[in-house]
Structure formats: C-alpha cells, structure tokens
Amino acid sequence: MDPFNIIVSLDGQKFDLNIHPQEAEVFKILYHGGLVGEITRTNDGLDWRAVSVKDLDPDLEMPMYEYDGSIDDVRIILEGDHAQQIGRAIEAYQGR
C-alpha cells in the first residue's frame, strides 16, 4: 500500500499526518516530513499500540521528527490515546 495522509485531532489540536504502511498492520507516522514513531495493531486485533521514535531501529532511512517552535504550532508525541485515534483514522481511510 502506498503512503497516504490523514488528519487527526489529538489533545484538541489537528495534525496532518503522513502514514507509511509497512508489513501487516504496522504504520510509520510522519509529521512535517519527520518520523514520529509507528503504530501497530495489538495481538487481539482490537487496539493499537504506539512505538516512540526513540524506540525504533536507529538505522531507519527516514528523517526523524525534531520539534521546531518556529514552524510547528504544537509538538506531536505518540502517547496516551493517540495510537487509538490514529488507528481509527487509518481504518476509516481504508474503509474498515
């Protein structure tokens, strides 16, 4: 599957995210061209789990997201319910 864009509201802020599908049910999340982390569907298939960019393989050939207050209104961090919200937006995009 090709990369695609979604818009999600996280903690009251809207984010335009670029989604890069990987192997089954794993999606890299990019914001402002930089990798924020990834989400993956849990084993039971009902929930999503976030993996922070700092916990991903350091040899990935993608630029890492770095917050820049001069261009970013808010900073995106995959935490709390963010994986569930992004996962639901991905499912909606895929027509599930």
C-alpha positions in Angstrom: 0.0 0.0 0.0 1.2 3.5 -0.8 1.7 6.2 1.8 -1.3 8.4 2.5 -2.4 11.4 4.6 -4.9 11.6 7.4 -5.9 14.5 9.7 -6.5 13.6 13.4 -7.3 15.7 16.4 -5.0 14.8 19.3 -5.4 16.6 22.6 -7.6 19.3 20.9 -5.0 20.0 18.2 -5.4 19.0 14.5 -2.4 17.1 12.9 -1.9 16.3 9.2 0.0 13.1 9.3 1.7 11.1 6.6 1.2 7.4 7.0 3.6 4.8 5.6 2.2 1.3 5.7 4.8 -1.4 6.5 4.2 -5.1 7.0 0.8 -6.3 8.2 -0.9 -3.7 10.5 2.3 -1.6 11.1 2.3 2.0 10.1 5.1 4.6 10.3 3.8 8.0 11.3 5.4 11.1 9.8 4.7 14.7 10.8 6.3 17.7 8.9 8.4 15.1 7.0 9.9 13.6 10.1 9.3 10.2 11.6 7.4 10.5 14.9 7.0 6.7 15.5 4.8 3.9 14.5 1.6 2.2 15.5 0.8 -1.4 15.3 -2.4 -3.4 15.9 -2.3 -5.5 19.1 -2.5 -9.2 19.0 -6.2 -9.3 19.8 -6.8 -7.0 16.7 -8.9 -4.6 18.7 -6.5 -2.0 19.8 -3.4 -0.1 18.6 0.0 0.3 20.3 2.4 3.2 19.7 6.1 2.8 19.4 8.0 6.1 20.0 10.6 7.2 17.5 13.3 6.8 20.2 12.4 3.1 20.5 12.6 2.3 16.7 15.7 1.0 14.9 18.2 3.8 14.7 19.3 2.6 11.2 16.0 3.5 9.6 16.4 5.5 6.4 13.8 8.1 7.3 14.4 11.6 8.8 13.5 11.8 12.5 10.9 14.4 13.6 12.5 17.3 15.5 10.3 19.9 17.0 10.9 23.4 15.7 9.0 26.1 17.5 9.4 28.5 14.6 7.3 26.3 12.2 5.4 23.8 14.5 2.4 25.2 16.3 2.4 22.2 18.7 4.6 19.2 19.2 3.3 15.7 18.4 4.2 12.9 20.7 2.7 9.4 20.5 1.3 8.9 24.0 -1.9 8.2 25.8 -4.8 7.5 23.5 -3.0 8.8 20.4 -2.4 5.4 18.9 -6.1 4.5 19.2 -7.2 7.8 17.5 -4.6 7.4 14.7 -5.5 3.8 14.2 -9.2 4.6 13.9 -8.4 7.3 11.3 -6.3 4.8 9.3 -9.2 2.3 9.5 -11.6 5.0 8.2 -9.2 5.8 5.4 -9.0 2.1 4.5 -12.8 1.9 4.6 -13.0 -0.5 7.5 
